[in-house]
Amino acid sequence: MPGPPRPRVREDHPADRDGRPADREIHPAVREIHPAGRESGRSPGRWAKATVHYGTREEGLPMKIGIIGAGNIGGNLTRRLSALGHEVAVANSRGPETLKSLVEETGAKAVTVSEAAAGAQVVVVTVPLKSVPDLPAGLLDGAAEGVAVIDTGNYYPKERDGRIDAIEDGGLTESRWTEQHIGHRVVKVFNGTYAQDLVERPLPAGDPERLAVPVASDDEAAKRVVRALVDELGFDTVDAGGIDESWRQQPATPVYGLRAGAEAVTRALAEASPERPEAHRA
């Protein structure tokens, strides 16, 4: 017997719910995101082949990874990254004692939010956007040198986060706003990914059915680390440019919730409009 209906927005992503993602508004405007991408007058369908990364981290050594947020995305990343042999520390706002079942299932270590980044080479921030200002000061002080910080967050003003003036009026992308609060550059990825796909749909490199995700960051070194990690998780990546271009993968864009390969993801990024629909404004 089916249980009660799931809420429209869950802890990390409304797209985490089962079934199809919210309808996406497709805008006719197409902007260029790669200098070698689209020649003037061509349609988005004739873009150059997507930039895809199949590499692995140096020498295939396991990494120390901190995950802040144990909801749908954070929980499944904990499962997958632990299974791949990485040393995972996971934290949530309710304390380590509430993560007992996830720890028993995965072998990850439950820690406080303040401890999650200690020694970490990669830190995943996967909390509701409204909770980002509540993260402890100096969150990344104990992280490894050159730490790559993954941001999976989305702004849902009406459903969850309330109005954020710097995004609504100041024109900041969601991830730029997050950077300003945590004091570190981020890599935006998995913000439009179905949580269940992380465990149900990984495929080896070269498989024609392999899904791709966009990755945006101003930190090219961190972006390389994250793209290699995403590849290890079983997904292709498309370089979506810097954080000021990351509006292309925010909610209500063509790529948000898109289950497709690299060429379709590249095309969807090109079709995005910087104007958020009224339904996604406070």
C-alpha positions as CSV (number, residue, x, y, z in Angstrom):
1,M,0.0,0.0,0.0
2,P,1.5,3.4,-0.9
3,G,2.5,5.7,1.8
4,P,1.6,9.3,2.2
5,P,2.5,11.7,-0.6
6,R,6.0,13.0,-0.5
7,P,6.5,16.8,0.0
8,R,7.3,18.8,-3.1
9,V,10.6,20.0,-1.6
10,R,12.8,17.7,0.5
11,E,16.0,18.5,2.5
12,D,18.3,18.9,-0.4
13,H,16.6,19.0,-3.8
14,P,13.0,19.0,-5.0
15,A,14.3,16.8,-7.8
16,D,15.2,14.2,-5.2
17,R,11.6,13.0,-5.1
18,D,10.8,9.9,-7.2
19,G,9.3,10.4,-10.6
20,R,9.9,13.2,-13.1
21,P,11.5,16.5,-12.2
22,A,9.5,19.7,-12.2
23,D,8.7,21.0,-15.7
24,R,11.6,23.0,-17.2
25,E,11.0,26.3,-19.1
26,I,13.0,26.2,-22.3
27,H,14.1,29.6,-23.5
28,P,14.9,30.4,-27.1
29,A,17.9,32.5,-26.2
30,V,21.2,30.7,-26.6
31,R,24.5,32.1,-25.2
32,E,27.9,30.8,-25.8
33,I,29.6,29.0,-22.9
34,H,32.8,27.8,-24.6
35,P,34.9,29.9,-26.9
36,A,35.2,27.0,-29.3
37,G,31.5,26.1,-29.0
38,R,28.9,27.5,-31.4
39,E,29.6,29.5,-34.5
40,S,27.3,32.5,-35.3
41,G,24.1,31.4,-36.9
42,R,24.3,27.7,-36.0
43,S,21.6,26.0,-34.0
44,P,22.3,24.6,-30.5
45,G,22.1,21.1,-32.0
46,R,25.3,21.8,-34.0
47,W,27.5,22.6,-31.0
48,A,30.9,21.1,-30.9
49,K,31.2,17.8,-29.0
50,A,30.8,18.2,-25.3
51,T,33.9,18.4,-23.1
52,V,33.9,15.2,-21.1
53,H,36.5,14.0,-18.6
54,Y,37.2,10.3,-18.0
55,G,40.3,10.6,-15.8
56,T,40.8,9.4,-12.3
57,R,42.6,11.0,-9.3
58,E,46.3,10.7,-9.1
59,E,47.5,7.1,-8.6
60,G,43.9,6.0,-7.7
61,L,44.5,6.7,-4.0
62,P,41.5,6.9,-1.7
63,M,40.7,10.4,-0.5
64,K,39.5,11.9,2.8
65,I,36.1,13.3,2.1
66,G,33.9,15.3,4.4
67,I,30.1,15.5,3.7
68,I,28.0,18.2,5.5
69,G,24.4,17.3,5.1
70,A,23.0,13.8,5.3
71,G,19.8,14.2,3.4
72,N,19.0,12.6,0.0
73,I,22.1,13.7,-1.9
74,G,24.4,13.7,1.1
75,G,23.3,10.3,2.2
76,N,23.7,8.7,-1.2
77,L,27.1,10.3,-1.7
78,T,28.1,8.9,1.6
79,R,27.0,5.4,0.4
80,R,28.7,5.6,-2.9
81,L,32.0,7.3,-1.9
82,S,32.4,4.9,1.1
83,A,31.8,1.9,-1.2
84,L,34.5,3.2,-3.6
85,G,37.0,3.1,-0.7
86,H,37.2,6.7,0.3
87,E,37.5,7.7,3.9
88,V,34.2,9.6,4.5
89,A,33.2,11.7,7.5
90,V,29.5,12.8,7.5
91,A,27.8,15.4,9.6
92,N,24.3,16.9,9.9
93,S,22.7,19.7,11.9
94,R,21.2,17.2,14.4
95,G,24.5,15.7,15.6
96,P,26.5,12.4,15.1
97,E,24.2,10.3,17.2
98,T,21.4,10.7,14.6
99,L,23.5,9.2,11.9
100,K,23.9,5.7,13.5
101,S,22.1,3.8,10.8
102,L,24.0,5.5,7.9
103,V,27.3,4.8,9.7
104,E,26.4,1.2,10.3
105,E,25.4,0.8,6.6
106,T,28.4,2.5,5.1
107,G,31.3,2.4,7.5
108,A,31.5,6.2,7.3
109,K,32.4,8.2,10.4
110,A,29.8,10.4,12.0
111,V,31.2,13.8,13.2
112,T,30.0,17.2,14.1
113,V,29.7,19.9,11.4
114,S,32.8,21.6,12.8
115,E,34.8,18.4,12.5
116,A,33.6,17.4,9.0
117,A,36.4,19.2,7.0
118,A,39.3,18.1,9.2
119,G,42.1,16.9,6.9
120,A,39.6,16.5,4.0
121,Q,40.8,16.8,0.4
122,V,37.2,17.2,-0.7
123,V,34.3,18.7,1.3
124,V,30.7,18.4,0.1
125,V,28.3,21.1,1.3
126,T,24.8,19.7,0.7
127,V,22.5,21.7,3.1
128,P,19.4,23.9,2.4
129,L,20.6,27.3,1.1
130,K,18.9,29.0,4.0
131,S,21.2,27.0,6.4
132,V,24.5,28.1,4.7
133,P,24.9,31.2,6.9
134,D,24.5,29.0,10.0
135,L,27.6,26.9,9.1
136,P,30.3,27.5,11.7
137,A,32.9,30.1,11.1
138,G,36.3,28.7,10.0
139,L,34.5,25.6,8.7
140,L,37.4,24.8,6.3
141,D,40.3,25.9,8.5
142,G,41.4,22.3,9.2
143,A,41.0,21.0,5.6
144,A,43.8,19.8,3.5
145,E,45.7,22.3,1.4
146,G,43.9,22.9,-1.9
147,V,40.7,21.3,-0.7
148,A,38.0,21.1,-3.3
149,V,34.6,22.2,-2.0
150,I,31.5,20.8,-3.7
151,D,28.3,22.8,-3.5
152,T,25.1,20.9,-4.4
153,G,22.7,23.7,-3.2
154,N,19.7,25.3,-4.8
155,Y,17.6,28.4,-4.0
156,Y,14.0,27.6,-3.5
157,P,12.6,30.9,-2.2
158,K,8.9,30.0,-2.1
159,E,9.1,26.4,-1.0
160,R,11.9,26.5,1.6
161,D,14.6,29.3,1.8
162,G,12.7,32.5,1.9
163,R,13.9,35.6,0.1
164,I,17.7,36.1,-0.3
165,D,18.2,39.7,-1.4
166,A,21.7,39.2,-2.7
167,I,20.3,36.6,-5.2
168,E,17.0,38.3,-6.0
169,D,18.3,41.9,-6.3
170,G,22.0,41.7,-6.3
171,G,22.3,39.3,-9.2
172,L,24.5,36.7,-7.4
173,T,24.3,33.1,-8.5
174,E,23.4,30.8,-5.8
175,S,26.9,29.3,-5.6
176,R,28.6,32.7,-5.5
177,W,26.4,33.6,-2.5
178,T,27.5,30.3,-0.9
179,E,31.1,31.1,-1.6
180,Q,30.8,34.5,0.2
181,H,29.4,32.8,3.3
182,I,31.9,30.0,3.6
183,G,34.9,32.0,2.4
184,H,36.1,29.5,-0.2
185,R,35.6,28.9,-3.9
186,V,33.2,26.0,-4.7
187,V,32.5,23.6,-7.4
188,K,28.8,23.4,-8.3
189,V,27.7,19.9,-9.2
190,F,24.9,17.5,-8.6
191,N,22.5,20.3,-7.8
192,G,20.0,19.1,-10.4
193,T,20.7,15.4,-10.0
194,Y,18.1,12.9,-8.8
195,A,19.4,11.4,-5.5
196,Q,18.4,7.9,-6.5
197,D,20.4,8.1,-9.7
198,L,23.6,8.3,-7.7
199,V,23.1,4.7,-6.5
200,E,20.9,3.3,-9.4
201,R,22.4,4.8,-12.6
202,P,26.2,4.9,-12.5
203,L,27.8,3.4,-15.6
204,P,31.3,2.8,-16.8
205,A,33.1,5.3,-19.0
206,G,32.2,5.0,-22.6
207,D,28.8,3.4,-22.1
208,P,26.4,5.2,-24.5
209,E,23.7,5.3,-21.8
210,R,26.0,7.1,-19.2
211,L,24.4,10.2,-17.8
212,A,26.3,13.5,-17.7
213,V,26.2,16.4,-15.2
214,P,27.4,20.0,-15.5
215,V,30.3,21.2,-13.3
216,A,31.0,24.9,-12.7
217,S,33.8,26.6,-10.8
218,D,36.4,29.3,-10.9
219,D,39.0,27.0,-9.3
220,E,40.3,24.9,-12.2
221,A,42.4,22.6,-10.0
222,A,39.4,21.8,-7.8
223,K,37.2,21.4,-10.9
224,R,39.6,18.7,-12.2
225,V,39.6,16.9,-8.9
226,V,35.8,16.9,-8.8
227,R,35.3,15.9,-12.4
228,A,37.6,12.9,-11.8
229,L,35.6,12.0,-8.7
230,V,32.3,12.3,-10.6
231,D,33.8,10.0,-13.3
232,E,34.7,7.5,-10.6
233,L,31.1,7.7,-9.4
234,G,29.9,6.6,-12.8
235,F,28.9,9.8,-14.6
236,D,30.3,12.0,-17.4
237,T,30.9,15.7,-16.8
238,V,30.5,18.8,-18.9
239,D,32.5,21.9,-18.1
240,A,29.9,24.6,-17.5
241,G,32.4,27.5,-17.0
242,G,32.8,29.6,-13.9
243,I,30.6,30.3,-10.9
244,D,29.2,33.5,-12.5
245,E,27.9,31.2,-15.3
246,S,26.4,28.6,-12.9
247,W,23.0,30.2,-13.3
248,R,22.8,27.9,-16.3
249,Q,22.3,24.9,-14.0
250,Q,20.1,26.4,-11.4
251,P,16.5,25.4,-10.9
252,A,14.1,26.0,-13.8
253,T,16.9,25.8,-16.4
254,P,16.8,23.2,-19.2
255,V,19.6,21.2,-17.7
256,Y,18.1,21.0,-14.2
257,G,16.8,17.5,-13.6
258,L,17.9,16.4,-17.1
259,R,18.8,12.7,-17.4
260,A,20.9,12.7,-20.6
261,G,24.4,12.4,-22.0
262,A,27.1,15.0,-22.5
263,E,25.9,16.3,-25.8
264,A,22.3,16.9,-24.6
265,V,23.7,18.5,-21.3
266,T,25.9,20.9,-23.4
267,R,22.9,21.8,-25.5
268,A,20.7,22.4,-22.5
269,L,23.3,24.7,-20.9
270,A,23.4,26.7,-24.1
271,E,19.6,27.1,-24.1
272,A,19.5,28.6,-20.6
273,S,18.3,32.1,-19.9
274,P,19.6,34.1,-17.0
275,E,16.1,35.3,-16.2
276,R,14.5,33.1,-13.5
277,P,10.7,32.5,-14.1
278,E,8.4,34.2,-11.7
279,A,7.5,30.9,-10.1
280,H,11.1,30.6,-8.9
281,R,11.3,34.2,-7.4
282,A,10.4,35.4,-4.0
